[in-house]
Structure formats: C-alpha cells, structure tokens
Amino acid sequence: VVQVAKEQLVSPEEHQITFHEGDFFNDSIPEAELYILSKILHDWDDDKCKQLLEKVYKACKPGGGVLLVESLLNEDKSGPVETQLYSMNMLVQTEGKERTAAEYSKLL
C-alpha cells in the first residue's frame, strides 16, 4: 500500500506528505501535523481505538490534528442502510463496528 501511495498519490518533489508502513499498535507513530485515519477505527473495538488515538495524540505536533474518514450511523442507528451493512461486515470480519458521530466524539 505504501509503495503504491508513493507512486500514485505524491510526486517525488513533494516533501510535506509522507507515508509510513508498520503496525500502528506495535510500532511507533512518527511525529506529524496531520494524521488521516481513513476507514481505520471502524475495524477495532473501543479499547483499541482509544489506544490508537492516544498514540496519535502523543505523536501529534502542537496545533496539529486528526482527520477521521468513516461512514456514520444515524444517532438512533436507524440507518443509513449502507452503513448498517458495513457494520454487519465489521461484526463478521473484524472486531469493530460502524459508529455514530457522538460515539466517535466520545472516543476522541
């Protein structure tokens, strides 16, 4: 994934964006100004999400941030249907689930 991202998403002259391979639970997270977690947290239970977010928080430069990219359930979890189906997939294939905006706020 990292090699493809380097080749397809960033020109060789670009020095502000870098990609790092590794296991974010076991390896250190490099210091950065922005962390983009796209379709990451929905794979994990709340405890592992908190563990990952804590590592990101500790590595984040002052004034930096986190961009979460996830499908959101309605607050009453009544939909949208596509996100409910993603949640069922997470239940079967991972230890995670889709969450509401309030649930992500609570994790943060």
HELIX and SHEET records of a PDB file:
HELIX    1   1 VAL A    2  LEU A    9  1                                   8    
HELIX    2   2 LEU A   41  ASP A   43  5                                   3    
HELIX    3   3 ASP A   46  ALA A   59  1                                  14    
HELIX    4   4 VAL A   81  GLN A   93  1                                  13    
HELIX    5   5 ALA A  101  LEU A  107  1                                   7    
SHEET    1   A 2 ALA A  32  SER A  38  0                                        
SHEET    2   A 2 CYS A  60  VAL A  69  1                                        
SHEET    1   B 2 LEU A  72  LEU A  73  0                                        
SHEET    2   B 2 ARG A  99  THR A 100  1                                        
END                                                                             
